[in-house]
Amino acid sequence: MNEKRGQVFRHNILFLLTAKDYTYFAHIAEPLSFFRAHEGSISVSSASGKLPLHYALARAYFVENYFPKDANCLAAKIQLMLWRFKDARQYGMNGVNDFFINLVEISKVCLISQFARKIASLPIRVLRRLTK
């Protein structure tokens, strides 16, 4: 696992593993940390989908290990991401099963549902861009 991929994975999996153990959480309405973008960071260079794909990798690990019955729906969401981000292959993400340890099948119901949500949100996203 390359270093940038490992950083994203560790950050996301730390949150997920902590959150799974608690029924409730609290929101503090003030910044407790800040995000620093710099040249060459994974966040700055993620226009090709690098960041969301690597977060999906951590989510896939988490779901497969703690909520395996949800793996097929997550696989559907990841498939949509792979169709969207064509550069995924350069990160070694050629298909949905590259995100999981065990083979998963993409849930057709979840795929259609995710796709329908994306289509339904198009007008809202277009309006937001026009009003900016």
C-alpha positions, 0 to 999 in steps of 0.5 A: 500500500503506498503512503498516501493510500495508507494515510487516507485508509488509516484516517477513515478506518480510525473514525469508523472503528471508533464510531461503531462502538458508540450508540450516540455522538455529539457535535461541537459547533466550533472548529477543533482542527483545520485542514491544510492543503498543500501542493502534492497532498492527496486532497489537492491532487484528488480531482481524478477521484483519488480521495473518494476512491481511497475512502471507499477502500477503507469503508469496504474494509469496515463494512466487510468486517463489521457489517458484511450483509451491507457489502453488496450495496456498498459494492453498488456505490463503488461501481458508480464511483468507478464509472465516474472516475476513469483514473481509478485503474492507475491506483490499482482499482480495476473493479469492485472486487479490488476493494474487498477481500472476499468476492462480492456481487453488486446488488442490482437493487442498490445500484438502480437506487443509487443511480436514481438518486444521482439522477434525481439530484442533478437539477438541484446541483445545477441550480446550486451552480447557477446561483453561485 
